[in-house]
């Protein structure tokens, strides 16, 4: 893996970790902004999955669809088939605008956080394996 690709992957991870910071801060105490937490969970997962795809030489598309990204990732590693993202994709765009906005419960919000952290850990482990092999 060349230096530019590794740098690009690290930029995706850095942006994902910024979303993680927001999620952590907004769930430290009482959760008052459930849709914002779920939005940042979705964003974090999207960026981690895209980093994994880049590491595997896959061109990434502009999409917020977590199910699609998981399917793409599973082409490289079957562990991604085991993940149920629930309705995480719904929080990518729909919750950012008024109208048919869904507000998740605190319990559901924490479930989305748990899913996001699970995907983060999986991608970090897989990236470590990929980068170690390509050095």
Residue pairs with C-beta under 8 A, 6 or more apart in sequence:
1 55
1 130
1 131
1 134
1 135
5 54
5 55
6 131
8 54
9 51
9 54
9 55
9 127
12 47
12 48
12 50
12 51
12 54
13 47
13 48
13 51
13 127
15 47
16 43
16 44
16 45
16 47
16 48
16 51
16 120
17 44
19 40
19 41
19 43
19 44
19 47
20 40
20 44
20 116
20 120
22 36
22 37
22 40
23 37
23 40
23 41
23 44
23 113
23 116
26 32
26 33
26 36
26 37
26 40
27 37
27 109
27 110
27 113
31 37
31 106
31 109
31 110
34 103
34 104
34 105
34 106
34 108
34 109
35 91
35 95
35 101
35 102
35 103
35 104
37 109
37 112
37 113
38 88
38 91
38 95
38 104
38 108
38 109
38 112
39 91
39 92
39 95
39 96
41 88
41 91
41 112
41 113
41 115
41 116
42 64
42 66
42 88
42 89
42 91
42 92
42 112
42 116
43 92
44 116
44 120
45 66
45 69
45 85
45 88
45 115
45 116
45 119
45 120
46 63
46 64
46 66
46 69
46 92
48 119
48 120
48 123
48 124
49 66
49 69
49 70
49 72
49 73
49 119
49 123
50 60
50 69
51 123
51 127
52 73
52 76
52 123
52 126
52 127
53 60
53 69
53 72
53 73
53 76
54 60
55 126
55 127
55 130
55 131
56 76
56 130
58 72
58 76
63 69
64 89
64 92
64 93
65 89
65 92
66 85
66 88
66 89
66 92
67 85
67 89
70 80
70 81
70 83
70 85
71 80
73 80
74 80
74 81
77 126
79 122
79 126
80 122
83 115
83 118
83 119
83 122
84 115
85 115
85 119
86 111
86 112
86 115
88 112
88 115
88 116
90 102
91 112
94 100
94 101
94 102
95 101
95 102
104 112
